[in-house]
Amino acid sequence: MLSEYSFSSRLVVMWGALFLYIFVAESELSAKEFERDALLNTSWWNNGMTNNTSDHCKWVGVVCNSAGTIIGINLFNRKIKGELREFNFSCFPNLESLSLGSNSLLANISSEISTLSKLRYLDLDQNNLTGTIPPEIVWSHWI
């Protein structure tokens, strides 16, 4: 009786471990796809800036960590146009550096930028941004 219980317990543990492995692997894949789709939704990565690959970590201006999530975006002076609100800040929880200076971005700086809790470097200089800097941004966080 003990060996039957032991076998079924091991089987349950093995199935649980397999389920957990699949769930974690799918979550990581989904997070990467989520970030890639968020980049594409800005329309800033066109005209060859994707290097003809679906791997966003190999795109111009994108820096990823070893897990494949985005930690840096550098599109300084890349002639990008559009509104800053096209960038969905909440899709990039690991973003540490964002350089969008010297472009033609319009509109306000959204208070959603405060969701970038790991951000250490921000450059939005020399764009056509209007309005005020959102009070939700804690500047001492970057100093």
Phi, psi and chi 1 to 4 in degrees:
 res  aa     phi    psi   chi1   chi2   chi3   chi4
   1 MET       -  -39.3 -174.8   74.8  138.5      -
   2 LEU   -62.8  -41.2 -178.4   58.2      -      -
   3 SER   -67.6  -34.0   63.1      -      -      -
   4 GLU   -64.4  -44.8  -73.5  178.8   27.2      -
   5 TYR   -63.2  -43.7  176.0   75.5      -      -
   6 SER   -63.1  -43.0 -168.1      -      -      -
   7 PHE   -63.2  -46.8  175.9   74.7      -      -
   8 SER   -67.7  -33.6   62.8      -      -      -
   9 SER   -65.6  -43.1  -65.8      -      -      -
  10 ARG   -63.7  -39.3  -75.5 -173.2 -146.2  144.1
  11 LEU   -62.6  -43.6 -170.8   58.4      -      -
  12 VAL   -62.5  -43.2  167.7      -      -      -
  13 VAL   -64.0  -42.7  169.1      -      -      -
  14 MET   -63.5  -43.8  -73.3  172.9   37.8      -
  15 TRP   -64.4  -40.3  -82.8  110.4      -      -
  16 GLY   -62.5  -42.9      -      -      -      -
  17 ALA   -64.3  -41.2      -      -      -      -
  18 LEU   -63.3  -44.3 -179.9   61.2      -      -
  19 PHE   -61.0  -45.1  174.8   76.3      -      -
  20 LEU   -62.2  -42.4 -177.6   61.0      -      -
  21 TYR   -61.1  -46.2  174.3   77.3      -      -
  22 ILE   -64.6  -42.2  -69.1  169.5      -      -
  23 PHE   -63.0  -45.3  177.1   76.3      -      -
  24 VAL   -66.0  -44.4  168.4      -      -      -
  25 ALA   -61.5  -41.9      -      -      -      -
  26 GLU   -68.2  -36.4 -104.6 -172.4   52.8      -
  27 SER   -63.4  -43.8  -64.9      -      -      -
  28 GLU   -64.2  -42.5  -72.3  179.8   12.0      -
  29 LEU   -62.9  -43.2 -178.9   61.2      -      -
  30 SER   -63.2  -39.9  -62.9      -      -      -
  31 ALA   -62.7  -41.4      -      -      -      -
  32 LYS   -65.7  -43.7  -67.5  174.6 -167.7  176.8
  33 GLU   -63.8  -38.0  -70.6  174.4   -9.8      -
  34 PHE   -61.5  -45.7 -167.9   61.6      -      -
  35 GLU   -64.3  -45.5  -72.8 -178.0  -22.8      -
  36 ARG   -59.6  -45.1 -176.0 -175.9   66.7 -125.3
  37 ASP   -63.5  -37.4  -70.4  -12.7      -      -
  38 ALA   -64.5  -37.8      -      -      -      -
  39 LEU   -64.5  -46.1  -66.7  178.5      -      -
  40 LEU   -63.6  -32.9  -71.8  171.9      -      -
  41 ASN   -66.3  -18.9  -73.6  -22.5      -      -
  42 THR   -76.5  -22.1   64.6      -      -      -
  43 SER    64.3   15.3   73.0      -      -      -
  44 TRP   -81.8  -22.2  -60.9  -15.3      -      -
  45 TRP   -99.1   76.5  -82.7  -93.2      -      -
  46 ASN  -135.5 -174.6   52.6   17.2      -      -
  47 ASN    55.5   45.6  -60.1  -32.4      -      -
  48 GLY    83.3    1.8      -      -      -      -
  49 MET   -74.5   -7.8  -71.9  179.8   52.7      -
  50 THR   -91.8   -0.7   61.3      -      -      -
  51 ASN    53.6   28.4  -65.2  -29.0      -      -
  52 ASN    54.5   37.3  -64.7  -40.2      -      -
  53 THR  -135.4  149.7  177.9      -      -      -
  54 SER   -83.6   -9.4   62.2      -      -      -
  55 ASP   -79.4  101.1 -178.2   -1.2      -      -
  56 HIS   -63.1  -19.0   61.7  -84.1      -      -
  57 CYS   -69.5  -13.8  -66.8      -      -      -
  58 LYS  -103.8    5.6  -64.7  179.6  179.9  175.8
  59 TRP   -78.9  155.1  -67.2   -1.6      -      -
  60 VAL   -57.1  128.3  171.5      -      -      -
  61 GLY    81.7    2.2      -      -      -      -
  62 VAL  -107.1  130.2  176.5      -      -      -
  63 VAL  -120.1  127.8  178.1      -      -      -
  64 CYS  -115.7  157.3  -65.6      -      -      -
  65 ASN   -85.9 -176.7   60.5   17.7      -      -
  66 SER   -65.4  -21.7   59.4      -      -      -
  67 ALA   -83.6   -7.5      -      -      -      -
  68 GLY    88.0   13.4      -      -      -      -
  69 THR   -99.6  153.4   59.5      -      -      -
  70 ILE   -76.9  127.3  -62.6  172.6      -      -
  71 ILE  -116.5  -12.7   58.6  170.1      -      -
  72 GLY  -150.6  142.3      -      -      -      -
  73 ILE  -133.1  121.5  -64.5  174.7      -      -
  74 ASN  -126.6   97.5 -177.7   -4.3      -      -
  75 LEU  -116.1   33.5  -65.4  179.0      -      -
  76 PHE   -58.7  126.1 -178.4   83.6      -      -
  77 ASN    54.4   44.8 -162.4   23.0      -      -
  78 ARG  -103.8   10.6  -61.7  -60.4  -65.3 -172.5
  79 LYS    61.3   34.0  -62.0 -178.8  171.7   94.3
  80 ILE   -81.2  146.5   57.5  173.3      -      -
  81 LYS  -128.1  159.8  -63.5  178.3 -179.2 -179.2
  82 GLY   128.1 -167.2      -      -      -      -
  83 GLU  -103.8  141.6  -64.7 -168.8    6.3      -
  84 LEU   -59.7  -28.5 -172.4   57.8      -      -
  85 ARG   -68.2   -9.5   68.6  176.0  133.2 -121.1
  86 GLU   -68.5  -20.6  -66.0  171.2   10.8      -
  87 PHE   -88.0  116.3 -171.2   81.6      -      -
  88 ASN   -87.4   91.9 -171.0  -14.2      -      -
  89 PHE   -55.4  -37.0  -64.3  102.1      -      -
  90 SER   -67.6  -11.3   63.4      -      -      -
  91 CYS   -82.1   -3.0  -66.9      -      -      -
  92 PHE  -126.8   69.7  -55.8   94.6      -      -
  93 PRO   -66.7  -18.2   25.5  -34.0      -      -
  94 ASN  -104.2    6.9  -63.6  -49.8      -      -
  95 LEU   -66.1  124.0 -165.8   64.2      -      -
  96 GLU  -107.3  -25.4  -61.0  171.2    3.2      -
  97 SER  -140.4  130.3  174.5      -      -      -
  98 LEU  -135.0  111.7  179.1   60.7      -      -
  99 SER  -119.8  106.0  179.0      -      -      -
 100 LEU  -122.8   17.8  -59.5  174.0      -      -
 101 GLY   -66.8  158.3      -      -      -      -
 102 SER    57.5   50.5  -65.0      -      -      -
 103 ASN  -129.9 -161.1  -74.0  -67.7      -      -
 104 SER  -124.1   51.3  -62.4      -      -      -
 105 LEU   -84.4  142.4  -64.3  173.3      -      -
 106 LEU  -116.2  172.6  -54.2  168.0      -      -
 107 ALA    82.0 -172.5      -      -      -      -
 108 ASN   -82.1  162.1  -65.7  -24.1      -      -
 109 ILE   -85.0  115.8  -58.0  171.1      -      -
 110 SER   -68.7  145.5  167.3      -      -      -
 111 SER   -66.6  -13.2   61.3      -      -      -
 112 GLU   -62.5  -18.2 -173.0 -175.0  -18.9      -
 113 ILE   -60.0  -23.9 -162.4  169.7      -      -
 114 SER   -69.1  -10.7   65.5      -      -      -
 115 THR   -73.9  -11.0   63.0      -      -      -
 116 LEU   -82.8   75.4  -59.3  174.8      -      -
 117 SER   -68.0  -19.8   61.9      -      -      -
 118 LYS   -99.2    1.2  -65.0 -176.6  179.8 -179.4
 119 LEU   -64.7  128.7 -166.2   67.2      -      -
 120 ARG  -118.9  -20.3  -62.0  -70.4  178.6 -102.5
 121 TYR  -136.4  129.8  178.0   81.0      -      -
 122 LEU  -137.6  125.7  175.1   64.9      -      -
 123 ASP  -131.2  110.4  179.1    6.7      -      -
 124 LEU  -120.5   12.8  -61.0  173.3      -      -
 125 ASP   -62.4  152.1 -167.4   30.3      -      -
 126 GLN    55.8   54.2  -63.1 -176.5   21.3      -
 127 ASN  -125.7 -170.7  -81.3  -71.1      -      -
 128 ASN  -111.6   46.1  -62.2  -46.9      -      -
 129 LEU   -78.6  148.1  -59.9  172.5      -      -
 130 THR  -126.4  171.3   57.8      -      -      -
 131 GLY    86.0 -164.9      -      -      -      -
 132 THR  -108.4  164.1   59.3      -      -      -
 133 ILE   -75.0  127.8  -62.9  172.1      -      -
 134 PRO   -59.0  134.1  -18.2   27.6      -      -
 135 PRO   -66.2  -15.9   19.9  -27.9      -      -
 136 GLU   -68.2  -19.3  -67.4   85.5    0.6      -
 137 ILE   -76.5  125.4  -63.5  176.1      -      -
 138 VAL   -99.9   99.7 -179.8      -      -      -
 139 TRP   -63.2  -32.7  -70.6  105.0      -      -
 140 SER   -64.6  -17.9   61.7      -      -      -
 141 HIS   -62.6  -29.5 -179.5   70.1      -      -
 142 TRP   -98.6   -9.9  -66.8  -52.2      -      -
 143 ILE   -86.4      -  -63.2  175.2      -      -
